[in-house]
Amino acid sequence: MAINGEASRTVLITGAGGWLGSILGDALLADDAGTQLILADIVEPRAPKASGAVTIMADLTDPAAIDGLFTTSYGPPQIIYCLHGIMSRGAEDDFDLGMRANFDSIRLLLNRARAEAENQPPIKFIFTSSLAVYGGPLPDVVGPSTIATPEGSYGCGKLMSELLVNEYTRRGFIDGRILRLPTIVVRPGPPSNASSSFLSGIIREPLSGEVAVCPVGDSLSSPALELPVWVASPETTIRNFVIASHIPAEKFLPHTRAVYLPGFTTTVREELEALREVAGDEALKLVTFKDDATNRRIVGSWPARFDNSYPLGLGFVADEGGMVPIVRRFSEQLGKAARF
């Protein structure tokens, strides 16, 4: 789809060197082959083959680097996917770095996007937030009106940025869309510095024949494995990223552009049971246990049950079938990768 009747669109992805950012470009090109991509990150991003993408390695906490994202050969973007940042445990362990990456850099990017509103329609600013914005006493099922009160530095930085995206949208500086992501399983590649990283690791590593450490509970029989989490698959998450750029602005709630993406509730035990069903007892034996109170506290503070009605009403989509289809699909993908 083209926007504003134009034959092509220019899309900037920050955090394009990360896992989600690296596959989002392919999905955007599949959605509109005329898309012009600007890919930026602290590391060199991977460009989709034959895409003509501009790749930029930059420190996004530097104002000059932010300016450079808007002055490439493609000119300023019409859509920005803001995916960069420091993950949850990293932000908790280094407060100052977390604030620079998860808040200060977002404000710089918003201000630069605001400046473009003088010359073009407001940029669609799609900001990836997190369930970490929630905390404290929560209802049994979270809805659109549930107040966000984070209990960690990562969630605090995300919520501060959400408030700016909402305010800049209210003033007409940008056209903001805030996506509060479920925990995404199964993530490929090496473990990230996220408190929820183990939720992928306890599937990914055993399926690759490697030992995984579960930081929740001290054994397979531990009651701590009943810890509930709100999750979604990578495929569904990327599909929802693309959908976010096409939702008419008037469909969002009038007072906020924040929306949690659809997901489903599982537990650590159900993940391990899905691993056993797909790969057998030998794979399950590769999971070891080393309880981490800090990790368990952070993940346990996040809500695990949401009312999907609002995001589904906007046009977003949800996974079906629980953990087993996700684990099976990831196992099949590993098999394909091994053959090439």
C-alpha positions in Angstrom: 0.0 0.0 0.0 1.2 3.5 -0.7 0.4 6.4 1.6 -1.0 9.8 0.8 -1.5 8.6 -2.8 2.3 8.4 -3.4 4.0 5.7 -5.4 6.4 4.9 -2.6 7.0 5.5 1.1 10.2 6.1 3.1 10.4 4.2 6.4 13.0 4.7 9.1 13.6 1.8 11.5 15.8 2.6 14.5 17.1 -0.5 16.3 17.3 -2.1 12.9 20.3 -4.1 13.9 18.3 -6.0 16.5 16.4 -9.1 15.9 12.9 -7.6 15.3 14.3 -4.6 13.5 16.3 -6.9 11.2 13.2 -8.8 10.0 10.8 -5.9 9.9 12.3 -4.5 6.8 11.5 -7.6 4.8 7.9 -7.5 6.1 7.5 -3.9 5.1 8.8 -4.6 1.6 6.4 -7.6 1.3 3.6 -5.1 2.3 4.7 -2.5 -0.3 7.5 -3.3 -2.7 8.1 0.4 -3.3 9.1 1.0 0.3 12.4 2.9 0.7 14.1 1.8 3.9 16.5 3.8 6.2 17.9 1.3 8.8 19.8 2.7 11.8 21.4 1.2 14.9 24.5 1.3 17.1 25.7 -1.7 15.1 25.6 -2.0 11.3 22.1 -3.1 10.3 21.4 -5.9 7.8 19.7 -4.6 4.7 17.2 -6.9 2.9 18.6 -8.1 -0.4 18.1 -5.9 -3.4 16.2 -3.4 -1.3 18.3 -0.4 -1.9 18.1 0.3 1.8 20.3 3.0 3.4 22.1 1.6 6.5 23.4 3.9 9.2 25.6 2.9 12.2 25.0 5.7 14.7 24.7 6.5 18.4 21.1 7.5 18.7 21.7 9.5 21.9 23.7 12.0 19.7 21.6 14.8 18.3 23.8 15.0 15.2 23.3 11.3 14.5 19.5 11.8 14.8 19.7 14.7 12.2 21.5 12.4 9.9 18.6 10.0 9.7 16.5 12.6 8.1 19.0 13.8 5.5 19.8 10.6 3.5 19.3 10.3 -0.2 15.7 9.3 0.5 14.9 12.5 2.4 12.8 12.5 5.6 10.7 9.5 6.4 6.9 9.3 6.3 6.9 6.5 8.9 9.3 5.8 11.8 9.5 2.5 13.6 11.2 3.3 16.9 12.5 0.0 18.1 15.9 0.9 19.7 16.7 0.8 23.4 18.3 -1.1 26.3 16.4 -4.2 27.4 14.9 -4.6 30.8 17.7 -6.2 32.9 20.2 -4.0 31.2 18.3 -0.8 32.1 17.8 -2.1 35.7 21.5 -2.7 36.1 22.7 0.6 34.5 20.1 3.3 35.3 21.9 6.1 33.4 22.5 4.1 30.3 18.9 3.0 30.3 17.6 6.6 30.6 19.8 7.8 27.8 18.8 5.0 25.4 15.1 4.5 26.4 14.1 8.1 27.0 16.6 10.8 26.0 17.1 9.4 22.5 13.4 9.0 22.0 12.9 12.7 22.8 15.6 13.6 20.3 13.9 11.6 17.6 10.5 13.0 18.4 11.8 16.6 18.2 13.4 15.9 14.9 10.1 14.3 13.6 8.3 17.4 14.9 10.4 19.7 12.8 9.4 17.8 9.7 5.7 18.6 10.4 6.3 22.1 8.9 7.0 20.5 5.5 4.9 17.4 5.3 2.0 15.6 7.0 2.9 14.5 10.5 5.1 11.5 10.5 3.6 8.2 11.6 5.7 7.4 14.7 5.3 3.8 15.8 6.9 3.4 19.2 7.5 -0.1 20.6 6.8 -0.1 24.3 6.5 -3.0 26.7 4.3 -4.7 29.3 7.0 -3.5 31.8 5.0 -0.2 32.0 2.6 -2.1 34.3 3.1 -2.9 37.9 1.7 -2.8 41.4 -1.8 -4.0 42.1 -3.5 -5.0 38.8 -6.9 -6.3 37.9 -7.3 -9.9 37.0 -7.5 -8.9 33.4 -5.8 -5.8 32.0 -7.9 -3.5 29.8 -7.3 -0.2 27.9 -8.1 1.8 31.0 -5.7 0.0 33.3 -3.2 2.5 34.8 0.4 1.9 34.1 2.7 2.0 37.2 6.0 0.4 36.3 8.2 -1.3 38.9 11.5 -1.1 37.0 13.7 1.3 35.2 13.0 -0.2 31.8 9.2 0.3 32.3 9.7 3.8 33.7 11.7 4.9 30.6 9.1 3.3 28.3 6.2 5.0 30.0 7.9 8.4 30.0 8.4 8.0 26.2 4.8 6.9 25.8 3.6 10.1 27.4 5.7 12.2 25.0 4.4 10.3 22.0 0.9 11.0 23.2 1.6 14.7 23.8 3.3 15.2 20.5 0.3 13.5 18.8 -2.2 15.6 20.7 -0.4 18.7 19.4 -0.2 17.5 15.8 3.5 17.2 15.8 3.4 13.5 14.8 0.8 10.7 14.3 1.8 8.4 17.1 1.1 4.7 17.6 2.3 3.1 20.8 2.6 -0.7 20.8 3.0 -2.4 24.2 4.6 -5.7 23.2 3.9 -9.1 24.8 6.9 -11.2 25.6 7.9 -12.6 22.2 8.7 -16.3 22.0 10.6 -18.0 20.6 13.4 -15.5 19.8 16.2 -16.9 17.7 19.9 -16.0 18.1 21.9 -15.5 21.3 20.2 -14.6 24.6 19.4 -10.9 25.1 19.8 -8.8 28.2 16.1 -8.9 28.9 14.6 -10.2 32.1 12.2 -12.3 29.9 15.0 -13.7 27.7 14.8 -17.1 29.4 11.3 -17.6 28.1 12.8 -18.1 24.7 16.0 -19.7 26.0 14.3 -22.6 27.6 12.9 -23.5 24.2 15.7 -22.3 21.8 18.7 -23.9 23.5 17.3 -27.4 24.1 16.0 -27.5 20.5 19.6 -26.8 19.4 21.0 -29.5 21.7 22.3 -27.0 24.3 21.8 -26.5 28.0 19.4 -23.7 29.1 19.1 -22.1 32.5 15.6 -21.3 33.9 15.9 -18.6 36.5 12.4 -19.3 37.9 12.2 -22.1 40.4 14.8 -24.7 41.5 13.5 -27.8 39.8 10.9 -29.2 37.4 8.5 -29.7 40.2 8.8 -26.2 41.6 5.5 -24.3 42.1 7.3 -21.2 40.8 6.9 -22.7 37.3 3.3 -21.7 37.4 4.4 -18.1 36.8 2.0 -16.8 34.1 3.3 -14.6 31.3 1.7 -12.8 28.3 3.3 -13.9 25.1 3.1 -13.8 21.3 5.0 -15.4 18.4 7.5 -13.4 16.3 5.5 -13.9 13.2 2.3 -12.5 14.7 4.2 -9.6 16.2 5.9 -8.5 13.0 2.5 -8.8 11.2 1.0 -6.5 13.8 3.9 -4.0 13.3 2.9 -3.7 9.6 -0.8 -3.4 10.5 0.0 -0.5 12.9 1.1 1.7 10.0 -2.3 1.3 8.2 -4.7 1.9 11.1 -6.7 5.1 10.6 -5.8 7.6 13.3 -9.5 8.1 14.2 -9.8 4.4 15.2 -7.6 4.9 18.3 -9.0 5.9 21.6 -9.3 9.7 21.7 -7.1 10.2 24.9 -4.2 7.8 24.1 -2.4 6.1 21.3 -1.2 3.3 23.5 -2.4 -0.2 22.7 -1.2 -3.5 24.0 -0.8 -6.0 21.2 -2.8 -9.2 21.3 -1.3 -12.2 23.0 -2.2 -15.2 25.1 -1.4 -16.4 28.6 1.0 -19.3 29.2 3.2 -20.4 32.1 6.8 -21.4 32.4 5.6 -25.0 33.0 3.3 -24.9 29.9 6.3 -23.8 27.9 8.4 -26.8 29.2 5.5 -29.1 28.5 5.3 -27.8 24.9 9.0 -28.4 24.6 8.5 -32.0 25.8 5.6 -32.6 23.3 7.6 -31.3 20.3 11.1 -32.6 21.1 10.7 -35.3 23.8 12.2 -35.9 27.3 15.8 -35.6 26.1 15.3 -32.0 25.2 13.5 -31.2 28.5 16.5 -32.7 30.4 18.7 -29.9 28.9 16.8 -27.3 31.0 18.5 -26.6 34.3 17.3 -24.4 37.2 18.9 -21.6 39.0 16.4 -19.3 40.7 17.1 -15.6 40.3 15.0 -13.5 42.7 15.6 -10.2 40.8 14.7 -11.8 37.5 11.6 -13.5 39.0 10.5 -10.2 40.6 10.7 -8.2 37.4 8.9 -10.7 35.2 6.4 -11.5 38.0 5.4 -7.8 38.2 4.2 -7.8 34.6 0.5 -8.5 33.9 -0.3 -11.9 32.4 -3.9 -11.6 31.3 -5.4 -9.0 28.9 -8.7 -8.3 27.2 -7.8 -8.6 23.5 -11.1 -6.9 22.4 -9.6 -3.4 21.8 -6.5 -4.3 19.8 -8.5 -6.9 17.8 -11.1 -4.2 17.1 -8.3 -2.0 15.7 -7.4 -4.8 13.2 -4.5 -6.4 15.0 -4.2 -10.2 15.0 -3.5 -12.9 17.7 -1.9 -16.3 17.8 -4.0 -19.4 18.0 -3.4 -22.8 19.5 -1.1 -21.9 22.4 2.6 -22.8 22.8 2.8 -26.1 21.0 2.4 -24.6 17.4 5.0 -21.9 18.2 7.5 -24.4 19.5 6.9 -26.8 16.6 7.3 -23.9 14.0 10.5 -22.8 15.6 11.8 -26.4 15.6 11.1 -26.7 11.9 12.8 -23.4 11.3 15.9 -24.6 13.0 15.8 -27.7 10.8 15.7 -25.6 7.7 18.6 -23.5 8.9 20.7 -26.5 9.5 20.3 -27.6 5.9 21.7 -24.4 4.4 
